Amino acid sequence: MTYIKPRPTIHFARSTGSYIILMLEILLIACGSETRSIGLYSHGGIIRGDTTKQETALIFTGGDFSDGGEHIAEVLKAYDLKAGFFFTGDFYRSKPNKGLIRRLIADGHYMGPHSDRHLLYCSWEDRDSLLVSRQQFVDDMRANYREMEKFGIPPEAAPYFIPPYEWYNESISAWARDKGWVLFNNTSGTLSQADYTVPSMPNYRSSDQIWDSIIKYERQAEHGLNGFILLIHIGSSPERTDKFYRRLEPLIQYLQKAGYNLVRIDQMLQGLRLGSNEE
């Protein structure tokens, strides 16, 4: 994977929020400022932070299952770390999850949306083929935010979101920007996102395989896990007894020993300017 520092690019803005960002970009370019970190983008969404910084962000998504929630919260608290949690509206609505959600908020983690109904935005076979309309996308996201507001999280406090299935295209990214929402995705290269798989699936990956993929990438990739957004699911089907979230503590120990600063996702993403496109 090649990372190229691009020339600043100015895009026309359509919303007030985008206009302000545009003006800031113009000022930065005019002043020759290098104070903003370079991020890596794909299909209009952020997929990695600054690879010159030894920072890694842990994020957890949730939809149907939350069995790892308390364990994850305990481990993060023990190491005084803040992570990012991105839940569907259905997850926020679920009564059994309410206590966990309140705890995560009280512990200072970033709480964000993950689509109200976990919609598939575009075709697996043809990424450019949309499966939702702009209005369906907006309505679904607003419904997700309404559930978050019930926990005291206003939309303006949670602009970052990860798309359902970690699958999206440039149209989705553009629609999100128009609403002031910042779409990002997990960084590719490891198998961490496969921790939802169960043995009956052809793409099943054991926790050993997932662990080995992370360690191998960290040791062999050009930038290691610098700026890496590492996704783990907060729960998985009962069919999967080999829960990867049980490896969270040794994973944190490994990363810290290797010199990585584990930062909250919004801390990593704020202030990023346009980087090269991976695709």
Phi, psi and omega in degrees: 000130182253134179249121184240131176281110186276163170288145180302137180240132179258129178247147176290136182255149181244339180252164180299316180298317179294326180296318179297316178300319179300315181297321178295320178298318181297318179296319180296319180293316182297324182273354182068029185290140175240025186278346182263138182288155178266129177250161177259135185238154173211129181052036177084357180248151178286131178237000177193149176275198184289118183282357176271353180252135181276065180238143176227141178246129175265129175232149181231130177249154180212140177221285183269332188233147180221021188298338180267000188303308183294320178298314180298315180299319181295316181295314180298321179294319181298329181258007179053049181245149176246132181239183177246134180238126184234112187241151174287164175299322178299322178294314179296327182285335186294121182302319180297341182269349189298318179296318178297315181299316179297323179294315180299321177295313181297329180281355175088021179278158176282129179246127183220175180271161181216030185083133183300311184248016179056057183286148170269113187285324185213162186296142175292325183281325181226098186300332180282352182270107182286144177249359177226154175272166177304316182294321177298319178298310182296314181299320180294317179294318180297323178296321177298315179295326179298321178293324179292324180298333177295341177259012178081022179251102179285153181306322182293342178271355183221062182286336183276134175215152178252132185292149177300144183063005184053042186221127186197176174220185185295330178296315179299316179299318181293317178299320180296314180301321181298335180262000181083014178263142183252109181276130173223167181221162176293153178283135180278162177130338176240177180256017186303324183289351180274010182287357176273345187291152179241158186306334182283350181275142178295337180261021181299137176230126179286166178295327176297316179296319180295313179302312182299324181293323179291313181296318180297315180297316182300323184275333188251334182291150185305317182252013182058226178253025176296127179069013186280136176255105187259117184262132174227143178276144182284347178196168179209168182303146175302338178296336177265104178272342180270081187278121182289332181299343176290345178268005186300315182297310177297331177294314178299317180299318179297313183295317180293320178296328179281356175099008182277140173265118182272111187246158176291145189302321180291331176294322179289321188274334184295137177081005178292141171248171188303131176246190181282157180266131184290327187285000000 
